[in-house]
């Protein structure tokens, strides 16, 4: 069985809202609810650990009650960063394996979780091919410093799954070295543990800007809307 760490602590400054973006509504439903309801349907997820921005716990509790999430939920206050939030949530996970997702990816599907669970490897991330060319640069001088092989690069997505002990050891190492990561697959890999990937989908994007909100709303429309 798995504990799901659902990152939900952002304040959504880039969406221009006066509330956390995960509480903004897509087609009349808070963004947070989409990931919660999808995870609630996954048989192998027996616990959901959700974090919340300071001073917003009561509102998150209202959402959980309103949408009758049946999987047991543990609430943890968000840290100062995504990295610190995962570290704070890990001790509350009761299973030996964890899955990490974020509420800002509302288009996740049960099949995304299931492909991770079905993998023979314990440390696995969804990743998608990069459809554009990327190059290493020096931001200070605006100089292009070389080239990268696109077929050896992947766009790191969520959800991801990990051995809880590997993830804890990786966070302990990062704390000792005073380093922080923006996601956990590279953290665990840099710590010396094997990490694999399974193919993700470009549909499973992160809602960050107001344009992303509009795109997510379009993709979440009922299928019958296509026939109009």
N, C-alpha and C positions, 0 to 999 in steps of 0.2 A: 504494500500500500504506500501511497505518497501523501506528503504534506505539500500543499500549494502555497508558495509565497506570492501573494498578489500585491505588487507595488502600486500604491495608490496615494502617495504622499505629496505629489507635485501640487503647485499652486496655479499652474496654467497661465503664467504671465504672457506667454507668446500668443495666446488665443484672444487676448484683449478683454477677458471676462473679469468680473469682480468677485468671482468665486473659483474654487478649484475646478479645473477643466473636466475632471471625472464626474462632476455633478451637473455639468451642462447636458442638455437633452438632445438626443438624436432620435428623430421621429417620435418625440414625446416621452422617451425613456432615458434616464441618466446614463451616461457613457459607462460608468462603473458596472451597471447591471448586466451588460452584454457579456463581459468576461466572467462575471459571477455565475450567471445562469448556465453558460456553456460548461464551466468547470463543474458545476453542480450535477451535470449529467454524466460526468466521467466516473465510472464505477470504481476505478482504482484510486481516486482521490478521496481520502477519508477525513481530511482536515484542510481548512483554508485559513491562512494567516494573512490578514489584511492590515496594512498600515494606513494612517490618516494624518493629514496636516494638523499641526497644533491648533486647538480651538474648534476643530471640525468633527470631533468624535460623535457628538450627539446627532449630527446630520447623517453621518455614515450609518449609525445604528438605525435611524429612521428608514433609510434605504433598504437595509438588510431585512427589517421587519416587513416593510411594504411588499417586498418581492419574495418573501417566504423561502429563503435559501435553506435547504434542508441539511446540507453538509455543515458540521460544526465549524463555527468561525471564531477565531481568536483575533482580537484587535490590539495593535501595537502602535504607539506614537511614532511618526516618521523621524528619521535622523536628519542631519544637516545636508546630506547628499544621498543619492541613490545607493552608493556603495555602503555608507554607514547604516542605511535603512535595512539592507539585506543582512548585515552583520547583527543588527539588533533583533531581527525577526527569527534568525536561525535557532536561538535557544528555545523558542516557543514551538518549534516543530517537533512533533511526537513520533514521527516515522524515521526510518533509517535512510530513506531516499526522499528527495525534495524536487519539486518542479517550480520554476520561477516564471512568472508572467507579469504583465503590467496592464492595468485597467485602460491605459491609453491605446491599447490595441484591441478595439472592440469587435473586429471582424474575425477574431480567432474562431476556429471550429473544433468540434470534439475530435475530428480526425487528426488535427494538428497535435493535440495531446496524446492521442492513441498511437501515432507513429513514433513518438518519443518513448512511450511506455513499451511498445513492441520491440524496440531496438535491443539487440543483445548487449549493448554497451551501457554502462551506468552513467557516464558523463556524456551527454549528447545535446546539441543545440540545433534548432532549425536555422538554416541559412539558405540564402537564395543567390543565384548567379548575378553578377554585376553586368548590366546591359550597356554600360558606358565606359569610356576610357578614363582611368585615374592615373595621376602622376605624383611622385614625391616632389615637394617644393620647399623652399626656404621662405616662410612667411615674412621675415624681416626684410629680405632683399627682393622679394617677388621673383626669385630665380627658380626655374625648373631644374631639379638636381639629378634627374635620371628618368627611368621608366620602370613600369611594373607589368608583370604578365597577368593579364586579366583572368585567364583561366585558372590561375592559382590563387585568386582572391574570391571572397564571398561576403555578401552583405549579412551581417549577424542579426538574427531575428530572435524573438521570443515566441513561444515558451522554450525553456531549456530544462533539462533534468540533470541531477547530480547525486552522487553519493553524499549524504550529509556530512560524513567525516572528512571527505576530500574537500568539500566546500568550506567547512570550518577551518581546516588546516590552512587552506589558501587565504582565507581572511585573516587568520592569525599571522601568517607570513607578511601579508600586505601591511598589517598594523605595525609589525616590527620594523619594516622598511619604510614606513610612513608614505606609502603609495596608495592611490585610489584608482579604481577602474570604473568605466562607464557601463560595463556589463560583466557577466561572470564566466563565460566560456573562455575568454582570453586570460582572465585571472587564474582560473584553474589550470589551464595549459601552461602558463608562465610559471606556475608553482611546481611543475614537473609531473602532473597527473595526465593520463591520456584523455583526450577529449575528441569526440567524433561529431559529425554533422549528418543530418538528413535534409533533403531538399524541402525548402519552404515555398511560400507563394507570395507574389508581389501584392496580392490582395490583403495580406496580413500586415498592413503598414501601421506606423505609429501616428496617432493624431496629435499634432504639435501646434499647427497654425489654424487660423480661421478657414483657410482654403482646404486643409485636411478635414475639417469638420464637415464642410459641404460635400467633399468627395465621399466621406464615410456615409453620410446621410443618403447620398445617391445609391451607393452600393447596397445599403441596407433596406432599400425600398422593396415592397412586396413584388413578387414576380409578375402578378397580374398588371402592375403598372406598365410593364413592357408592351402589353397588348393594346394599350390605349392609343 
